[in-house]
Amino acid sequence: MQDALRRFKADIFQALAHPTRIAILEFLGEGELSAGALMEKLGMEQANVSQHLAVLRAKQLVVNRKVGNQVFYSVRDPIINKVLQLMRRYFHAHLKEAMDMLGEMEKPVAGAK
């Protein structure tokens, strides 16, 4: 059972392992968007956006509904947005640590010429 859960987690992180898919989820975190609106926001071609949306749908991170000839996407579960927010906080915390270390490295060493 533990192994199956780890595989499930790995599959989700694999789906999140592309900046475009993270951007899609971030945009959808603000509310439902049409495929066309996503293409516009991402500045990408339809085929490319469709591929990323297919990955997110396959991992059940997004859901879609058709209205006429338009397809609208939304985040399946808002928990995924909380995961992304936590990752952003993690990144900022460790970026600050790295910047502090860099600042320490740039200080002149006492007695050095």
Phi, psi and omega in degrees: 000316179300319181295320179295320178295319178295321177296319178300313179299316180299321178298319179294314180294329176295320177295329180274359188278021177226132182303325180294320180292324176295318178299317178301313180296322178295316178297317181288340176296339178273350180141168181300141178223150173283161177301320179298319179294321177296317179301317180296312181296323181277340184066039184233162178286156182303315183298319181293314179297319180300320178298315180293320178296324179297320177296314181295324176292317182299326179269006177059036176270334176231156174236159181225158174218146180259136173229105185064237179260009179256147176244128179250140183241148174212161178287132182295317183221123183299348177301327181297326177292326176293322177299315180295322177295319178296321178295323177297317178296319178300313180300312181296320179298316183279335174294319178298317177301315181296319179294320178298317179297318179298319177299320178295321181293331183277348178291141179295141179278133180301132177084355180275147179260000000 
